[in-house]
């Protein structure tokens, strides 16, 4: 979109098309959380081990989904994308119990990682959702 007074061929971004900086920051944190979910099974050592293998695949799949949805939220102006990540955050919290990660060191690592990341995804997605909705209301 060109604005009046802008030379032809030059594009400018108006504040109408830009995501609120605070909402973009909240979504960026969620992107990083998604990336960590993909890396965590290897970093914390529960990739493909016994009961942790369910945790591995769920962390990878959910991590990719969370990161892509949050990235789309940063790029676009669709607050409801953050709502989708809230649902995925809730899934992260209940996932260890639904899939029975089990006890032991590896199961405990996977469980706490998913619970903590679930809380982070929920809190920052709600922040992004609220900040984006507040901006649209203005």
HELIX and SHEET records of a PDB file:
HELIX    1   1 UNK A   21  UNK A   43  1                                  23    
HELIX    2   2 UNK A   52  UNK A   75  1                                  24    
HELIX    3   3 UNK A   80  UNK A   98  1                                  19    
HELIX    4   4 UNK A  104  UNK A  137  1                                  34    
END                                                                             
